[in-house]
Amino acid sequence: MKKKFETEAVRTQIKRTEFQEHSSPVYLTSSFVFEDAEDMRASFAEEKEHNIYSRYSNPNSEEFIEKVCKMEGAEHGFAFSSGMAAVFSTFAALLESGDHIVSSRSIFGSTHSLFTQFFPRWKIDHSYFMINRLDEIEALIRPETKMIYAESPTNPAVDVLDLTELGRIARKHNILLVVDNCFATPYLQQPIRFGADLVIHSGTKLMDGQGRVLAGITVGNKELIEKIYRFSRITGPTLSPFNAWLLSKSLETLAVRVDRHCENALAVARFLEAHPSVERVKYPFLKSHPQYSLAKKQMKAGGCVVAFEVKGGLQAGRRFLDSIRTLSLSANLGDTRSIVTHPASTTHSKLSSTERAETGITDGMVRISVGLEHVDDIITDLKQALENSH
Ligand SMILES: *Cc1c(COP(=O)(O)O)cnc(C)c1O
C-alpha cells in the first residue's frame, strides 16, 4: 500500500550495510569497485545497476532522489549541486538551437538572466507572459516552442499561477510544462498532479531548511530525466554525496518544519495587515490575496514568504531594514532563521522600474522569509522596526 508523505520522507532509505545502521551513512567516495572484468564490463555497458563513479550516481544521491520522487509523485530524477545547476541542465539537456520557450515573467533572477544573457548565444528564444494573463499564452506558442516554464508562488511578490490551466495549454499544444516548485516544496504542492512533466527545486531553500547547503533537483517523466541524466553525467553538475546525505536527512522533517513556517507566516501576514504603517500585504493564504481561492485549491498552506509594502516607499523600506534587530538581512529564504530583504534595492535592483512593475515589485516592498523562531519574537521585531520606519 502506498504510504503517506511523512512516512515516505522518513522511511525512504537505501539498503543497510552489514553494520545494520539505523540512519543512512555518508558515502564519501568518488568511485566504486567491481568483482571482476565481467562485472566491470557489464556495469559500464549498463546491463546491470552498479554505481561506477559519483559524477554519475552515488547511494546518497539515490536516496535523496528517490525520496523527492515519492514526494512529488515523479518517476525519476537527478540531483544537482545547486538549484541553478538543475535549471540550466534541464534546459540544456532538452532544448536545441532554434527552439523557443514560453515562460512566466515572474521567475527567479538568475533564470531570467540565463534566458536573456546566454540563451541568445545558443539561439534559444523565449517569450514572457504576465502572471495575470495566462489567456495570452496560446498566442505566444509557435511551431518551435518546446516548453512552458513557470514558478508558483513567485518570488518575491508571491503571486500564484493556475497550474491546471498551464498543464491544459501544454497538453493541447503537445509541449512540456516545467515548474520550479521551490517556494512551495512538494509538501505544499505537487505540480505533476496538475499536469507538469518536470519539477525543479532549489534544495537550498526549504528542502534543506537550515541554510547549510546549495542543492538542486529535477524530477518527473522517466524519458525526460534520462535525457537530463545523459547530459549531466557528462557535464558534471552533480550533487555531492555529503550534501545529498544532508538533504535526505532534512526531508525527514520537511512536513513538520513547513507546517510551522506556514503557521508563523500566516500570523506575521495577519499582524502586518492590521498595522497602520503597512500599505498592503501579500500572502497566498490571506483572503486579500488576489489569487486566494486558487492558492487554497492548489496548495496545502501559504508557504514561508510574506511580501508587504511599508508606507513611505523606498526610504521607509530601507529604514525598516535598518531597524531590524533579531531577524537577519540576508539573500536566502526558507531558513530556520527569519530573513528580511528589500528586493528593489538588492536582488532586483538591476531591473528597470517597468521590469520591476511587471514582476510585481514596488519600491517599498519588503520580503520576509518567516522562520522557526517563536512567532511572538518575530512579530515583536517587525513591530519595533515598523515604528522606526517613518
Ligand atoms: C534560489 C532559487 C533558485 C536557484 O537555486 P540555487 O540553489 O540558489 O542555485 C531557483 N529558483 C527559485 C525559485 C529559487 O528561489
The ligand as an SDF file (V2000), in Angstrom:
LIG
                    3D

 15 15  0  0  0  0  0  0  0  0999 V2000
   17.0090   30.0390   -5.0560 C   0  0  0  0  0  0  0  0  0  0  0  0
   16.1660   29.7050   -6.1980 C   0  0  0  0  0  0  0  0  0  0  0  0
   16.7220   29.1210   -7.3520 C   0  0  0  0  0  0  0  0  0  0  0  0
   18.1870   28.8570   -7.5110 C   0  0  0  0  0  0  0  0  0  0  0  0
   18.6690   27.9610   -6.5710 O   0  0  0  0  0  0  0  0  0  0  0  0
   20.2050   27.9550   -6.0720 P   0  0  0  0  0  0  0  0  0  0  0  0
   20.2420   26.7660   -5.1860 O   0  0  0  0  0  0  0  0  0  0  0  0
   20.4420   29.2580   -5.3780 O   0  0  0  0  0  0  0  0  0  0  0  0
   21.0660   27.8120   -7.2730 O   0  0  0  0  0  0  0  0  0  0  0  0
   15.8480   28.8050   -8.3890 C   0  0  0  0  0  0  0  0  0  0  0  0
   14.5350   29.0710   -8.3160 N   0  0  0  0  0  0  0  0  0  0  0  0
   13.9680   29.6420   -7.2270 C   0  0  0  0  0  0  0  0  0  0  0  0
   12.5090   29.9060   -7.2070 C   0  0  0  0  0  0  0  0  0  0  0  0
   14.7660   29.9790   -6.1270 C   0  0  0  0  0  0  0  0  0  0  0  0
   14.1960   30.5570   -5.0630 O   0  0  0  0  0  0  0  0  0  0  0  0
  1  2  1  0
  2  3  1  0
  2 14  2  0
  3  4  1  0
  3 10  2  0
  4  5  1  0
  5  6  1  0
  6  7  2  0
  6  8  1  0
  6  9  1  0
 10 11  1  0
 11 12  2  0
 12 13  1  0
 12 14  1  0
 14 15  1  0
M  END
$$$$
